[in-house]
Amino acid sequence: MKLKATIVTMVSCLTLAIPSTNQYTFASAPSRLSQVTPSSRVSEIPKSVISQIRQDMAKRLNLKLGDVRVVRVDPKIFDSCLGLPEKNEKCKEIAYTAWAVRVAGGKQSWLYHVVSSKSLRNNFRVNWLESLPQSVRKKAISNATQLSEPPIDTIKIISVEPRVWKNNCLELPKTAQRCNSIQTPGWLIKLKNNKPHPKEPLEWVYRSDLDGKILEFDLIASVGNISQKTIADILLNAAKLSQIERSAWKVDKVQTLQWSSYGGNGRSRPIQGMAPVKDNVFGWKMLVSSPKQQWVYYVTRNWVEFDSPQSVPSYLVEEATKMAAAQTGKPAANYRLHWVQHVTWGDTCLGISINKPACQKTSVPGWSIQVIGPGETDTSMFMIFNFHSRLDRDVRFNGSNPWLPPPVVNPGLR
């Protein structure tokens, strides 16, 4: 009998020493203390603490106290930050007897980390990451996945913050919607792709109301700001291509954009034979200017592209269009810009062989302009009319050739 009693005592001691598994994932990396439960019996949570967190939720959601209830309590051990450290907060690794309390009110179910008010002055915090409704969580992940098209399960929510937006547009600019100044409680949600594509943001930022009926992608917050080094590099590039001193160039505008391979408000592309796979690109449209030029650059985190068709002066295109019409006798309205490329010509004749002996060998920045329209005799056959010019003048005709449409025309491209 004595041996049996000893075995029972040993088993009881072992049972008390086994820590239970932490049932929650916290908004920040939890400390070692927040991942274990006490090795001795934990006392019941004080009624005063329960009252505290019920009142907190009722106040935040403007609910009656009777509509807020505790649905689950789990014993924990937390450090001085309650397992939810704020940015740059230093946490003391003191083992506080604590609880993770699930509280429900209305359509919300929030997770509180609490200790006794005798242990810490600020004795509770909300684990917002675990309080975000599943419907909002799934909707945000689904939307980010559609925009990025990554492999499944690579986009995760990394942080959640409560917000009270000043209007029903969640404080985002809207052109096709009237915004009413109604305070809208909701969430600021950040997601991250484990394997981000260079054309995508490092973080996906969303704004929503409490229940996810309104969910908006925050493009500006997601893409962030273009670096000063990139801006300086672009101005140097403009100076080099134009042969105009760097001091003459300035930044007019930087616009955050999302565009796709099918066109939209993004960089120009030539008409391609096969329709490309649709992909979304996130970055900036940057306008820079000198006294006689205004150029457009498109920028992502990993590349910069000068857009010639959007940078060539419109009066040069207009002049080339009129000259193409003069070649055929057709109305100028039948002709339009097909493509433009920035070129540095090797002589003052702009690469055109007429009067070649009179050409001086020197580098001349300019444009190769292509205009498309009907030919002189066969109106069913479209022709490409080629023109060479300087940056701001001197448009010269350089022959024409038939344009054969590609097998599959991509309708979204210019």
PyMOL commands that set and color helices and strands:
alter all, ss='L'
color gray80, all
select helices_A, chain A and resi 2-17+32-35+47-61+65-67+128-130+134-148+219-223+228-242+246-248+314-328+332-334+356-358
alter helices_A, ss='H'
color red, helices_A
select strands_A, chain A and resi 68-78+96-105+108-115+124-126+155-165+184-193+203-209+215-217+250-260+280-290+293-299+304-306+336-347+361-374+382-390+396-402
alter strands_A, ss='S'
color yellow, strands_A
deselect
rebuild
show_as cartoon
